[in-house]
Amino acid sequence: MSNSDSSVESEKKRKKGVSNFESYKANIIKKAKIKGLPHTNHVGKELTERRSGLPCNTE
């Protein structure tokens, strides 16, 4: 009887899904922001790529 009970319990166990952090919206936005790529922010506003200008210490 205990053998059949343990097999029923093992069949009822829930399988946990694999979390994919790379596809989370917040992480996609964060990576694009760090790299300076054009992206859409959390509000939905389109942001252009980051451009670097002249250094501040040049005259």
mmJSON file of the N, C-alpha and C atoms, coordinates in Angstrom:
{"data_MODEL":{"atom_site":{
"group_PDB":["ATOM","ATOM","ATOM","ATOM","ATOM","ATOM","ATOM","ATOM","ATOM","ATOM","ATOM","ATOM","ATOM","ATOM","ATOM","ATOM","ATOM","ATOM","ATOM","ATOM","ATOM","ATOM","ATOM","ATOM","ATOM","ATOM","ATOM","ATOM","ATOM","ATOM","ATOM","ATOM","ATOM","ATOM","ATOM","ATOM","ATOM","ATOM","ATOM","ATOM","ATOM","ATOM","ATOM","ATOM","ATOM","ATOM","ATOM","ATOM","ATOM","ATOM","ATOM","ATOM","ATOM","ATOM","ATOM","ATOM","ATOM","ATOM","ATOM","ATOM","ATOM","ATOM","ATOM","ATOM","ATOM","ATOM","ATOM","ATOM","ATOM","ATOM","ATOM","ATOM","ATOM","ATOM","ATOM","ATOM","ATOM","ATOM","ATOM","ATOM","ATOM","ATOM","ATOM","ATOM","ATOM","ATOM","ATOM","ATOM","ATOM","ATOM","ATOM","ATOM","ATOM","ATOM","ATOM","ATOM","ATOM","ATOM","ATOM","ATOM","ATOM","ATOM","ATOM","ATOM","ATOM","ATOM","ATOM","ATOM","ATOM","ATOM","ATOM","ATOM","ATOM","ATOM","ATOM","ATOM","ATOM","ATOM","ATOM","ATOM","ATOM","ATOM","ATOM","ATOM","ATOM","ATOM","ATOM","ATOM","ATOM","ATOM","ATOM","ATOM","ATOM","ATOM","ATOM","ATOM","ATOM","ATOM","ATOM","ATOM","ATOM","ATOM","ATOM","ATOM","ATOM","ATOM","ATOM","ATOM","ATOM","ATOM","ATOM","ATOM","ATOM","ATOM","ATOM","ATOM","ATOM","ATOM","ATOM","ATOM","ATOM","ATOM","ATOM","ATOM","ATOM","ATOM","ATOM","ATOM","ATOM","ATOM","ATOM","ATOM","ATOM","ATOM","ATOM","ATOM","ATOM"],
"id":[1,2,3,4,5,6,7,8,9,10,11,12,13,14,15,16,17,18,19,20,21,22,23,24,25,26,27,28,29,30,31,32,33,34,35,36,37,38,39,40,41,42,43,44,45,46,47,48,49,50,51,52,53,54,55,56,57,58,59,60,61,62,63,64,65,66,67,68,69,70,71,72,73,74,75,76,77,78,79,80,81,82,83,84,85,86,87,88,89,90,91,92,93,94,95,96,97,98,99,100,101,102,103,104,105,106,107,108,109,110,111,112,113,114,115,116,117,118,119,120,121,122,123,124,125,126,127,128,129,130,131,132,133,134,135,136,137,138,139,140,141,142,143,144,145,146,147,148,149,150,151,152,153,154,155,156,157,158,159,160,161,162,163,164,165,166,167,168,169,170,171,172,173,174,175,176,177],
"type_symbol":["N","C","C","N","C","C","N","C","C","N","C","C","N","C","C","N","C","C","N","C","C","N","C","C","N","C","C","N","C","C","N","C","C","N","C","C","N","C","C","N","C","C","N","C","C","N","C","C","N","C","C","N","C","C","N","C","C","N","C","C","N","C","C","N","C","C","N","C","C","N","C","C","N","C","C","N","C","C","N","C","C","N","C","C","N","C","C","N","C","C","N","C","C","N","C","C","N","C","C","N","C","C","N","C","C","N","C","C","N","C","C","N","C","C","N","C","C","N","C","C","N","C","C","N","C","C","N","C","C","N","C","C","N","C","C","N","C","C","N","C","C","N","C","C","N","C","C","N","C","C","N","C","C","N","C","C","N","C","C","N","C","C","N","C","C","N","C","C","N","C","C","N","C","C","N","C","C"],
"label_atom_id":["N","CA","C","N","CA","C","N","CA","C","N","CA","C","N","CA","C","N","CA","C","N","CA","C","N","CA","C","N","CA","C","N","CA","C","N","CA","C","N","CA","C","N","CA","C","N","CA","C","N","CA","C","N","CA","C","N","CA","C","N","CA","C","N","CA","C","N","CA","C","N","CA","C","N","CA","C","N","CA","C","N","CA","C","N","CA","C","N","CA","C","N","CA","C","N","CA","C","N","CA","C","N","CA","C","N","CA","C","N","CA","C","N","CA","C","N","CA","C","N","CA","C","N","CA","C","N","CA","C","N","CA","C","N","CA","C","N","CA","C","N","CA","C","N","CA","C","N","CA","C","N","CA","C","N","CA","C","N","CA","C","N","CA","C","N","CA","C","N","CA","C","N","CA","C","N","CA","C","N","CA","C","N","CA","C","N","CA","C","N","CA","C","N","CA","C","N","CA","C","N","CA","C","N","CA","C"],
"label_alt_id":[null,null,null,null,null,null,null,null,null,null,null,null,null,null,null,null,null,null,null,null,null,null,null,null,null,null,null,null,null,null,null,null,null,null,null,null,null,null,null,null,null,null,null,null,null,null,null,null,null,null,null,null,null,null,null,null,null,null,null,null,null,null,null,null,null,null,null,null,null,null,null,null,null,null,null,null,null,null,null,null,null,null,null,null,null,null,null,null,null,null,null,null,null,null,null,null,null,null,null,null,null,null,null,null,null,null,null,null,null,null,null,null,null,null,null,null,null,null,null,null,null,null,null,null,null,null,null,null,null,null,null,null,null,null,null,null,null,null,null,null,null,null,null,null,null,null,null,null,null,null,null,null,null,null,null,null,null,null,null,null,null,null,null,null,null,null,null,null,null,null,null,null,null,null,null,null,null],
"label_comp_id":["MET","MET","MET","SER","SER","SER","ASN","ASN","ASN","SER","SER","SER","ASP","ASP","ASP","SER","SER","SER","SER","SER","SER","VAL","VAL","VAL","GLU","GLU","GLU","SER","SER","SER","GLU","GLU","GLU","LYS","LYS","LYS","LYS","LYS","LYS","ARG","ARG","ARG","LYS","LYS","LYS","LYS","LYS","LYS","GLY","GLY","GLY","VAL","VAL","VAL","SER","SER","SER","ASN","ASN","ASN","PHE","PHE","PHE","GLU","GLU","GLU","SER","SER","SER","TYR","TYR","TYR","LYS","LYS","LYS","ALA","ALA","ALA","ASN","ASN","ASN","ILE","ILE","ILE","ILE","ILE","ILE","LYS","LYS","LYS","LYS","LYS","LYS","ALA","ALA","ALA","LYS","LYS","LYS","ILE","ILE","ILE","LYS","LYS","LYS","GLY","GLY","GLY","LEU","LEU","LEU","PRO","PRO","PRO","HIS","HIS","HIS","THR","THR","THR","ASN","ASN","ASN","HIS","HIS","HIS","VAL","VAL","VAL","GLY","GLY","GLY","LYS","LYS","LYS","GLU","GLU","GLU","LEU","LEU","LEU","THR","THR","THR","GLU","GLU","GLU","ARG","ARG","ARG","ARG","ARG","ARG","SER","SER","SER","GLY","GLY","GLY","LEU","LEU","LEU","PRO","PRO","PRO","CYS","CYS","CYS","ASN","ASN","ASN","THR","THR","THR","GLU","GLU","GLU"],
"label_asym_id":["A","A","A","A","A","A","A","A","A","A","A","A","A","A","A","A","A","A","A","A","A","A","A","A","A","A","A","A","A","A","A","A","A","A","A","A","A","A","A","A","A","A","A","A","A","A","A","A","A","A","A","A","A","A","A","A","A","A","A","A","A","A","A","A","A","A","A","A","A","A","A","A","A","A","A","A","A","A","A","A","A","A","A","A","A","A","A","A","A","A","A","A","A","A","A","A","A","A","A","A","A","A","A","A","A","A","A","A","A","A","A","A","A","A","A","A","A","A","A","A","A","A","A","A","A","A","A","A","A","A","A","A","A","A","A","A","A","A","A","A","A","A","A","A","A","A","A","A","A","A","A","A","A","A","A","A","A","A","A","A","A","A","A","A","A","A","A","A","A","A","A","A","A","A","A","A","A"],
"label_entity_id":["1","1","1","1","1","1","1","1","1","1","1","1","1","1","1","1","1","1","1","1","1","1","1","1","1","1","1","1","1","1","1","1","1","1","1","1","1","1","1","1","1","1","1","1","1","1","1","1","1","1","1","1","1","1","1","1","1","1","1","1","1","1","1","1","1","1","1","1","1","1","1","1","1","1","1","1","1","1","1","1","1","1","1","1","1","1","1","1","1","1","1","1","1","1","1","1","1","1","1","1","1","1","1","1","1","1","1","1","1","1","1","1","1","1","1","1","1","1","1","1","1","1","1","1","1","1","1","1","1","1","1","1","1","1","1","1","1","1","1","1","1","1","1","1","1","1","1","1","1","1","1","1","1","1","1","1","1","1","1","1","1","1","1","1","1","1","1","1","1","1","1","1","1","1","1","1","1"],
"label_seq_id":[1,1,1,2,2,2,3,3,3,4,4,4,5,5,5,6,6,6,7,7,7,8,8,8,9,9,9,10,10,10,11,11,11,12,12,12,13,13,13,14,14,14,15,15,15,16,16,16,17,17,17,18,18,18,19,19,19,20,20,20,21,21,21,22,22,22,23,23,23,24,24,24,25,25,25,26,26,26,27,27,27,28,28,28,29,29,29,30,30,30,31,31,31,32,32,32,33,33,33,34,34,34,35,35,35,36,36,36,37,37,37,38,38,38,39,39,39,40,40,40,41,41,41,42,42,42,43,43,43,44,44,44,45,45,45,46,46,46,47,47,47,48,48,48,49,49,49,50,50,50,51,51,51,52,52,52,53,53,53,54,54,54,55,55,55,56,56,56,57,57,57,58,58,58,59,59,59],
"pdbx_PDB_ins_code":[null,null,null,null,null,null,null,null,null,null,null,null,null,null,null,null,null,null,null,null,null,null,null,null,null,null,null,null,null,null,null,null,null,null,null,null,null,null,null,null,null,null,null,null,null,null,null,null,null,null,null,null,null,null,null,null,null,null,null,null,null,null,null,null,null,null,null,null,null,null,null,null,null,null,null,null,null,null,null,null,null,null,null,null,null,null,null,null,null,null,null,null,null,null,null,null,null,null,null,null,null,null,null,null,null,null,null,null,null,null,null,null,null,null,null,null,null,null,null,null,null,null,null,null,null,null,null,null,null,null,null,null,null,null,null,null,null,null,null,null,null,null,null,null,null,null,null,null,null,null,null,null,null,null,null,null,null,null,null,null,null,null,null,null,null,null,null,null,null,null,null,null,null,null,null,null,null],
"Cartn_x":[0.819,0.0,0.87,1.944,2.809,3.498,3.712,4.342,3.44,2.161,1.235,1.007,1.049,0.888,2.051,3.249,4.413,4.432,3.943,3.923,2.879,1.774,0.738,1.26,1.982,2.529,3.56,4.382,5.41,4.789,3.657,2.983,2.317,1.933,1.231,2.172,3.481,4.417,4.364,4.455,4.403,5.787,5.859,7.121,7.262,8.354,8.582,9.173,8.704,9.216,10.57,11.263,12.565,12.354,12.871,12.705,13.755,13.346,14.224,14.358,15.379,15.559,15.896,16.449,16.843,15.637,14.484,13.32,12.419,12.767,11.967,12.086,10.978,10.935,11.896,11.932,12.809,14.273,14.648,16.037,16.422,15.502,15.768,16.016,15.178,15.32,16.628,16.955,18.168,19.417,19.454,20.617,20.77,19.66,19.72,20.185,19.755,20.141,21.631,22.144,23.558,24.426,24.008,24.784,24.641,23.645,23.441,22.65,21.908,21.117,19.758,19.126,17.767,16.816,15.889,14.969,13.708,12.726,11.484,11.554,11.293,11.391,10.135,10.064,8.951,7.626,7.671,6.457,5.941,6.837,6.46,7.041,7.885,8.489,9.716,9.793,10.938,12.133,13.257,14.476,15.509,16.224,17.247,18.513,19.446,20.691,21.482,22.304,23.11,24.29,24.484,25.576,26.567,27.824,28.832,29.303,29.519,29.983,31.423,31.814,33.167,33.358,34.567,34.817,34.662,34.3,34.052,35.32,36.476,37.698,38.357,37.768,38.328,37.754,38.548,38.07,37.973],
"Cartn_y":[-1.184,0.0,1.258,1.24,2.408,2.62,1.537,1.655,2.41,2.133,2.828,4.272,4.532,5.889,6.78,6.26,7.068,7.361,6.421,6.668,7.72,7.772,8.774,10.149,10.219,11.481,12.03,11.166,11.634,12.121,11.56,12.008,13.364,13.685,14.926,16.109,15.858,16.952,17.927,19.185,20.245,20.468,20.584,20.883,22.39,22.893,24.33,24.7,25.805,26.277,26.942,27.026,27.664,29.151,29.98,31.419,31.912,32.775,33.316,34.812,35.195,36.589,37.469,36.888,37.662,38.239,37.608,38.059,38.996,39.299,40.219,41.622,42.325,43.651,44.618,44.581,45.487,45.228,43.965,43.639,44.003,43.883,44.277,45.779,46.546,48.004,48.393,47.726,48.037,47.795,46.668,46.355,47.344,47.73,48.7,50.051,50.416,51.698,51.722,50.632,50.551,50.606,49.903,49.878,51.157,51.983,53.225,53.039,51.964,51.665,52.368,52.611,53.158,52.126,52.594,51.674,52.398,51.637,52.173,52.03,53.108,53.049,52.431,52.395,51.758,52.459,53.756,54.533,54.314,53.907,53.691,54.756,55.61,56.688,56.161,56.47,56.055,56.943,56.345,57.078,56.768,57.801,57.613,57.066,56.693,56.166,57.276,56.902,57.866,58.299,59.594,60.124,60.81,60.61,61.292,62.537,63.58,64.838,65.082,66.329,66.697,66.552,66.205,66.131,67.503,67.517,68.773,69.6,68.936,69.66,70.275,70.143,70.752,72.146,73.007,74.376,74.686],
"Cartn_z":[0.0,0.0,0.0,0.705,0.743,-0.608,-1.356,-2.666,-3.631,-3.628,-4.525,-4.073,-2.781,-2.274,-2.696,-2.641,-3.004,-4.503,-5.326,-6.773,-7.119,-6.385,-6.613,-6.216,-5.109,-4.653,-5.631,-6.201,-7.129,-8.435,-8.835,-10.053,-9.856,-8.639,-8.363,-8.175,-8.097,-7.884,-9.037,-8.705,-9.7,-10.278,-11.585,-12.226,-12.33,-11.836,-11.879,-13.23,-13.776,-15.056,-14.894,-15.986,-15.987,-16.221,-15.326,-15.498,-16.481,-17.379,-18.398,-18.152,-17.399,-17.017,-18.213,-19.261,-20.441,-21.174,-21.059,-21.807,-21.008,-19.76,-18.959,-19.528,-19.611,-20.212,-19.519,-18.202,-17.454,-17.774,-17.927,-18.22,-19.643,-20.593,-21.971,-22.037,-21.352,-21.326,-20.656,-19.55,-18.811,-19.658,-20.378,-21.2,-22.347,-22.972,-24.071,-23.551,-22.373,-21.778,-21.456,-20.912,-20.569,-21.823,-22.881,-24.122,-24.927,-24.609,-25.335,-26.614,-26.717,-27.914,-27.847,-29.008,-28.96,-28.364,-27.543,-26.882,-26.454,-26.019,-25.473,-23.966,-23.234,-21.773,-21.169,-19.856,-19.15,-19.406,-19.698,-19.941,-21.359,-22.273,-23.663,-24.578,-24.044,-24.823,-25.56,-26.865,-27.668,-27.351,-27.035,-26.74,-27.812,-28.25,-29.269,-28.637,-29.475,-28.945,-28.267,-27.348,-26.613,-27.484,-27.561,-28.368,-27.445,-27.728,-26.929,-27.672,-26.934,-27.513,-27.166,-27.212,-26.857,-25.356,-24.93,-23.492,-22.834,-21.586,-20.876,-20.669,-20.63,-20.346,-21.587,-22.759,-23.964,-24.145,-24.729,-24.942,-26.411],
"occupancy":[1.0,1.0,1.0,1.0,1.0,1.0,1.0,1.0,1.0,1.0,1.0,1.0,1.0,1.0,1.0,1.0,1.0,1.0,1.0,1.0,1.0,1.0,1.0,1.0,1.0,1.0,1.0,1.0,1.0,1.0,1.0,1.0,1.0,1.0,1.0,1.0,1.0,1.0,1.0,1.0,1.0,1.0,1.0,1.0,1.0,1.0,1.0,1.0,1.0,1.0,1.0,1.0,1.0,1.0,1.0,1.0,1.0,1.0,1.0,1.0,1.0,1.0,1.0,1.0,1.0,1.0,1.0,1.0,1.0,1.0,1.0,1.0,1.0,1.0,1.0,1.0,1.0,1.0,1.0,1.0,1.0,1.0,1.0,1.0,1.0,1.0,1.0,1.0,1.0,1.0,1.0,1.0,1.0,1.0,1.0,1.0,1.0,1.0,1.0,1.0,1.0,1.0,1.0,1.0,1.0,1.0,1.0,1.0,1.0,1.0,1.0,1.0,1.0,1.0,1.0,1.0,1.0,1.0,1.0,1.0,1.0,1.0,1.0,1.0,1.0,1.0,1.0,1.0,1.0,1.0,1.0,1.0,1.0,1.0,1.0,1.0,1.0,1.0,1.0,1.0,1.0,1.0,1.0,1.0,1.0,1.0,1.0,1.0,1.0,1.0,1.0,1.0,1.0,1.0,1.0,1.0,1.0,1.0,1.0,1.0,1.0,1.0,1.0,1.0,1.0,1.0,1.0,1.0,1.0,1.0,1.0,1.0,1.0,1.0,1.0,1.0,1.0],
"B_iso_or_equiv":[0.0,0.0,0.0,0.0,0.0,0.0,0.0,0.0,0.0,0.0,0.0,0.0,0.0,0.0,0.0,0.0,0.0,0.0,0.0,0.0,0.0,0.0,0.0,0.0,0.0,0.0,0.0,0.0,0.0,0.0,0.0,0.0,0.0,0.0,0.0,0.0,0.0,0.0,0.0,0.0,0.0,0.0,0.0,0.0,0.0,0.0,0.0,0.0,0.0,0.0,0.0,0.0,0.0,0.0,0.0,0.0,0.0,0.0,0.0,0.0,0.0,0.0,0.0,0.0,0.0,0.0,0.0,0.0,0.0,0.0,0.0,0.0,0.0,0.0,0.0,0.0,0.0,0.0,0.0,0.0,0.0,0.0,0.0,0.0,0.0,0.0,0.0,0.0,0.0,0.0,0.0,0.0,0.0,0.0,0.0,0.0,0.0,0.0,0.0,0.0,0.0,0.0,0.0,0.0,0.0,0.0,0.0,0.0,0.0,0.0,0.0,0.0,0.0,0.0,0.0,0.0,0.0,0.0,0.0,0.0,0.0,0.0,0.0,0.0,0.0,0.0,0.0,0.0,0.0,0.0,0.0,0.0,0.0,0.0,0.0,0.0,0.0,0.0,0.0,0.0,0.0,0.0,0.0,0.0,0.0,0.0,0.0,0.0,0.0,0.0,0.0,0.0,0.0,0.0,0.0,0.0,0.0,0.0,0.0,0.0,0.0,0.0,0.0,0.0,0.0,0.0,0.0,0.0,0.0,0.0,0.0,0.0,0.0,0.0,0.0,0.0,0.0],
"pdbx_formal_charge":[null,null,null,null,null,null,null,null,null,null,null,null,null,null,null,null,null,null,null,null,null,null,null,null,null,null,null,null,null,null,null,null,null,null,null,null,null,null,null,null,null,null,null,null,null,null,null,null,null,null,null,null,null,null,null,null,null,null,null,null,null,null,null,null,null,null,null,null,null,null,null,null,null,null,null,null,null,null,null,null,null,null,null,null,null,null,null,null,null,null,null,null,null,null,null,null,null,null,null,null,null,null,null,null,null,null,null,null,null,null,null,null,null,null,null,null,null,null,null,null,null,null,null,null,null,null,null,null,null,null,null,null,null,null,null,null,null,null,null,null,null,null,null,null,null,null,null,null,null,null,null,null,null,null,null,null,null,null,null,null,null,null,null,null,null,null,null,null,null,null,null,null,null,null,null,null,null],
"auth_seq_id":[1,1,1,2,2,2,3,3,3,4,4,4,5,5,5,6,6,6,7,7,7,8,8,8,9,9,9,10,10,10,11,11,11,12,12,12,13,13,13,14,14,14,15,15,15,16,16,16,17,17,17,18,18,18,19,19,19,20,20,20,21,21,21,22,22,22,23,23,23,24,24,24,25,25,25,26,26,26,27,27,27,28,28,28,29,29,29,30,30,30,31,31,31,32,32,32,33,33,33,34,34,34,35,35,35,36,36,36,37,37,37,38,38,38,39,39,39,40,40,40,41,41,41,42,42,42,43,43,43,44,44,44,45,45,45,46,46,46,47,47,47,48,48,48,49,49,49,50,50,50,51,51,51,52,52,52,53,53,53,54,54,54,55,55,55,56,56,56,57,57,57,58,58,58,59,59,59],
"auth_comp_id":["MET","MET","MET","SER","SER","SER","ASN","ASN","ASN","SER","SER","SER","ASP","ASP","ASP","SER","SER","SER","SER","SER","SER","VAL","VAL","VAL","GLU","GLU","GLU","SER","SER","SER","GLU","GLU","GLU","LYS","LYS","LYS","LYS","LYS","LYS","ARG","ARG","ARG","LYS","LYS","LYS","LYS","LYS","LYS","GLY","GLY","GLY","VAL","VAL","VAL","SER","SER","SER","ASN","ASN","ASN","PHE","PHE","PHE","GLU","GLU","GLU","SER","SER","SER","TYR","TYR","TYR","LYS","LYS","LYS","ALA","ALA","ALA","ASN","ASN","ASN","ILE","ILE","ILE","ILE","ILE","ILE","LYS","LYS","LYS","LYS","LYS","LYS","ALA","ALA","ALA","LYS","LYS","LYS","ILE","ILE","ILE","LYS","LYS","LYS","GLY","GLY","GLY","LEU","LEU","LEU","PRO","PRO","PRO","HIS","HIS","HIS","THR","THR","THR","ASN","ASN","ASN","HIS","HIS","HIS","VAL","VAL","VAL","GLY","GLY","GLY","LYS","LYS","LYS","GLU","GLU","GLU","LEU","LEU","LEU","THR","THR","THR","GLU","GLU","GLU","ARG","ARG","ARG","ARG","ARG","ARG","SER","SER","SER","GLY","GLY","GLY","LEU","LEU","LEU","PRO","PRO","PRO","CYS","CYS","CYS","ASN","ASN","ASN","THR","THR","THR","GLU","GLU","GLU"],
"auth_asym_id":["A","A","A","A","A","A","A","A","A","A","A","A","A","A","A","A","A","A","A","A","A","A","A","A","A","A","A","A","A","A","A","A","A","A","A","A","A","A","A","A","A","A","A","A","A","A","A","A","A","A","A","A","A","A","A","A","A","A","A","A","A","A","A","A","A","A","A","A","A","A","A","A","A","A","A","A","A","A","A","A","A","A","A","A","A","A","A","A","A","A","A","A","A","A","A","A","A","A","A","A","A","A","A","A","A","A","A","A","A","A","A","A","A","A","A","A","A","A","A","A","A","A","A","A","A","A","A","A","A","A","A","A","A","A","A","A","A","A","A","A","A","A","A","A","A","A","A","A","A","A","A","A","A","A","A","A","A","A","A","A","A","A","A","A","A","A","A","A","A","A","A","A","A","A","A","A","A"],
"auth_atom_id":["N","CA","C","N","CA","C","N","CA","C","N","CA","C","N","CA","C","N","CA","C","N","CA","C","N","CA","C","N","CA","C","N","CA","C","N","CA","C","N","CA","C","N","CA","C","N","CA","C","N","CA","C","N","CA","C","N","CA","C","N","CA","C","N","CA","C","N","CA","C","N","CA","C","N","CA","C","N","CA","C","N","CA","C","N","CA","C","N","CA","C","N","CA","C","N","CA","C","N","CA","C","N","CA","C","N","CA","C","N","CA","C","N","CA","C","N","CA","C","N","CA","C","N","CA","C","N","CA","C","N","CA","C","N","CA","C","N","CA","C","N","CA","C","N","CA","C","N","CA","C","N","CA","C","N","CA","C","N","CA","C","N","CA","C","N","CA","C","N","CA","C","N","CA","C","N","CA","C","N","CA","C","N","CA","C","N","CA","C","N","CA","C","N","CA","C","N","CA","C","N","CA","C","N","CA","C"],
"pdbx_PDB_model_num":[1,1,1,1,1,1,1,1,1,1,1,1,1,1,1,1,1,1,1,1,1,1,1,1,1,1,1,1,1,1,1,1,1,1,1,1,1,1,1,1,1,1,1,1,1,1,1,1,1,1,1,1,1,1,1,1,1,1,1,1,1,1,1,1,1,1,1,1,1,1,1,1,1,1,1,1,1,1,1,1,1,1,1,1,1,1,1,1,1,1,1,1,1,1,1,1,1,1,1,1,1,1,1,1,1,1,1,1,1,1,1,1,1,1,1,1,1,1,1,1,1,1,1,1,1,1,1,1,1,1,1,1,1,1,1,1,1,1,1,1,1,1,1,1,1,1,1,1,1,1,1,1,1,1,1,1,1,1,1,1,1,1,1,1,1,1,1,1,1,1,1,1,1,1,1,1,1]
}}}
